[in-house]
Amino acid sequence: MAAVLVLAGLALAAVVFCVMLVGLVLNVAFRVLLFPLFLLKWLAMAVVMLVVAPVLALVGVVLAVVFSAVAVVFGALLSIPFLPILAVGVVLWALLVKSNGRPAAA
């Protein structure tokens, strides 16, 4: 019984191997036959990217400027509640600097 299962497994492996070999041959044949179309596709993509890449670069720069401006405004709006703490810090710093009467550079 075990020998029959082994032979069935070997037969299945042989069939799978033959199908894979036929598929590999067909794949290589199609690649060789259609290689000029692949080259044409690469050339067409290169020409399209000559037009699209500068547009994408320009859009990227514009979006970076817009989003950085939005980030500055958003940061300023979020820092408004900290202005009283900043004012206290400025007053304390001014008092500390005024208390030291000597100039920093002689």
N, C-alpha and C positions, 0 to 999 in steps of 0.2 A: 504494500500500500504506500509506504514511504517513497519507494522508487518511482511510483507513478506520479506522486506529488512533485518530486524533484524534476522529473522529465517534463511535467506540465509547466513548472516554473522556468525551466530552461527554454521551452518552446515559447513561452510568453516573452522572455527576455530577448530571444532571437527575433521575434516579430517586432518588438519595440525598437530594437537596434536597427532592423531593416527600414522601418518607417522613419526613424531619425536620420538614417543615412540618405534616404531619398529626399527628405526635407532639406538636409544640408546641401545636397547637390542642386536642388531647385533654387535654394536661396542664393547660392554662388552664381548660378546661371542668371537669375534675375538681376543680381547686383552687376554682373558684367554687361548684360544687355541694357540696363537702365542707367549705367554710369554717366553717359552724356547728359541725361536729364538731371542727375544729382549735381553735376557741374553747373548746369544752367540754373538750377535752384540756388546754388551758392552764389553765383554771379548776381542773380536777381536780388537776393537778400543783401549783398554788399551794396548794390546801387540804392536799395531802399534805405539802408542804414546811413548812407551818405546824406540823405535828406532828413531822416527821422532823428538821428543822433544830435545834431545841433538844436533842433526844436526841443528835444527832451532836456538837453543841457540848459537851454534858456528857461524852460518851464521850471526846472529844478532850482535855478538861481532865484527866479521870481518867488517861488514858494518859500525858499529859505529866508528871503528878505521879509516876506509877509508874516511868516510864522515867528521870526525873531522879533518883529515889531509887536505882534500880539503877545509874545512872551514878556516883553518889557512892560507893556501896559498891564498885563495880568499880574506881574510881579509888583508893580507899583500899587495896584489896587489892593493886593494882599498885604503890603507892608504898611498901609495907612494905620491900622490899629497899633502898630509898634512906634508910631511917631512920638507919643508922650514919653515912652521909655528912652527914645533917642534924645529927646530934649533934656531930660534929666541927666543923661550921660554927657551931653555937650556942656551943660552947666557945671557939672562936677569936674570935667576935664579943664574947663576954663578956670575954675577956682584953683585947681592943682597947678596949672601952668603959671597963673598969676602969683601963687604963693612962692614959687621959686623965682627970685628976682634976677639971678645971674644969667647972663646970655649963654647959650649952648656953645658957641664958638668964640674963642678969645682972640 
